[in-house]
Amino acid sequence: MRRLGICILVVALTLGVVASALATGKQIVCYSAHASNLCPFWGEYYSGMRFQTSIEQSRIRYGGAINEVEFYNIHGANGRYNNYVVHLCHTDRASLSTTFGVNYYGTPVQVAKWAAFAIPGARGWFGLKMTRRFTYDNVRHLLIEIRWEGDNGVSVPIFTNNPLSGYRRIWAVNNPNAPTGRGDGRAYYTRLNFGAYVACEPTSLGRVKALYQ
């Protein structure tokens, strides 16, 4: 009986260590802040947007499940964007094509779809509201696509990095389904949050349940 008790204690301590080690996940800031830009949340002048931006693998250097993508709201503007959809996808293009569909490597994963998405009216990081995780392979580059149509007439300036060579973003205004857009080399001050294991949740029966995200 004593041996059984010791075994249970060892297992419980092991689970606790594993939970502590894996609960933190990984957070990566891919670029530094430099200047501001209104894409993709340019609601003051336009009624819709299709937007893509890429992050090189060398800026990420970590594979796993992305559960949040964050941009930085410079002035704390409070914008609301209707028919909001986000896709994440791998891309093998360091420089994006101005034809949106050419930039996908494989099938884009829809990680968010909301009737309305509100950006908090506070200066600082804000997350793209996602309901599904995306598994990044740490081999190819990451492509982020945002679409919306209809808004509250407010633009939200967000931080970008210094322009890089090639097209690092492309966009089309007023039409979230536009096949082509304009491009430039501006990269985005972006933070990626990876999560694997959330917690050990005690149940009413005293058992330990591992929750994987």
N, C-alpha and C positions, 0 to 999 in steps of 0.2 A: 504493500500500500504506500509505504514511504517512497519507494522507487517510482511508483506511478505519479505521486505528487511532484517529485523532482522533475520528471519528464514533462509534466504539464507546465511547470514553471519555466523550464528551459524553452519550450515551444512558445509560450506566451512572450517571454523576453525576446526571442528571435523575431516573432511577428512584430513586436514593438519597434525593434531596430530597423526591420525592413520597411515598416510603415513610415518611420521617421526619415529614412534615407530617400524613399521614393515619393513622398508626399510633396516635396518642394518643386519637382519638375525642373524646368530650365527656362530662363528668360534671356533673350538675345536682342540687343539694340543693334540694328544692322547698319545704320548710317548716323552721321552727326547732323545737328540742326544748323541751318545756314540762312535760308530766306523763306519767305512765305509764298503760298500759291493757293488759289481757290479750287482748282480741280482736285478731287471730283465733286466737291460739295459747293458748286457754283449756282446757288439757287436764286441769287438776286437778279440775274439777267437771263437765266435760261430755265426752261421747264422740264428738262430731263438731261440724262448723261449716260454714255457708255464709256467706260474708262478701264484701262489696263496699266499696271506698273509691274516691273520685274525687280527681283532681288537676286544678285549673283550667289551661287553656292559658296563662294569664298567668303561672303559676308555672313553666312549662316553657320556652316561647318558643324551641323548637328542634325541628326535624323530622329524622327519621332512624330508623335501626334500633335499638331498645332491646334490648340483650343481657343486661341484668341490672337487677333492681329490688331495692333494699336497704332494710331496716328496721334499727332500732337496739335491740339487746338490752341493757337497762339493767343487770340484775344478773348476767348471765352464766349464766342458767338453761339447762339442756341438755334440751330437749324433743324428742320424736320423734313424728311425726304420720303415720299410715298412710293409704293410698289418697289421697295428696296430689295435687291437681290445681290448676293456676293458669291462668286465662284473662286476656288483656288485650283491651281493646276501646275504641273511641272512644265517647264519649257526648256528646250535646248538652244534657244536663241539668246545670245548676249545682247544683241540689238534687236528690238522688236520690229516687226513689220507693221505698216500702217493698215494692213488688212487684219482685222481682229482674229479671225478664225485660223490664220496661218500660225499664230503664236502658241497654240496648244500643243503639248506633247501628251498624247493620250486624251482621255475624256475629262473635261473640267468637272470638278465636284462642287455641287451647290451646297454651300455651308450655311446659307442664310436666305430666308425669304419672308419678308414682313410687309404688311399693308402700310406701315409707317415706321420709320426709324428716326428717333430724336437724339441729337448730339447734345450732351449736357452743357448747359451754359456756364462753363467754368474753364479757366485756362489750365491746360495740362493734357496728359494722355487720356484718350478715350478709346474704348474697344469697339471694333466693328461687331455688331450684334450677331452672333453666330449660334446655330443650333446643332451643328454637326461638325465633327473634327475632320481634319485632313492629315493624312500620313505623308510626311515629307521624306524623300529617299536620300537626301544629302549627297546626291550625285548630280542632278540637274539643277537649273535655276528655278526659283519660285515665281509664279505668275499670280497676281492678285487682280481680279476683275470685279468692278462695282457697277451696278446699273440702278437707276431710279427714274421715276417719271411723276412729276407733281411735287410741290413743296410749299413752304410757308413764306417764300420770298426772301429768305435770309441766306447769305453765303457764309461759310465757315472757313477762314484762312487756316491752313495747316502748314507745318514746317516741312521744308524740302532741304536736300543736301545740294552741294555744288553740282552743276551739270557735269555729266560724264559723257564719254564718247558713245555715239550711237543713240538710237531711240530707246530710252529707258521708261517712257510712258507714252501712251497714245490715248486720244479722247475724241469723242464726237458729242456735240451738244444737241439737245432737244429730242433726240431719238435714241432710246436705250437699245434698239435693235439695229443700229447703223452697222453696215458691213465694214466700213472703213473710217478712219479718223486722221487727225493731225498728230504729229509726234515731235518730241524733243528729248534731250538728254537728262532732264531733271530727275533726280532720284528722290525718294521720300524718306524722311526721318521716321523710321518704322521700328516697332518693337514686336517681337514674336514671343508668344508664351506657349511652351510645350508642357503637357501634363501627361502623366502615366498612371499614377496611383494616388487616390485621394485620401483614404483614411481606413482605419479599422473601426468598423461600426459595431458596438456591442448591441446585441438583440435582447428582447425581453427574456429569452431563455438562457442568457449568459454566454451564448456562443459568439464567436468573432467572425464577422463577415467582411471579406475584402471587397472593396469597391474599386473597380477599375474604370478609368475614364478614357 
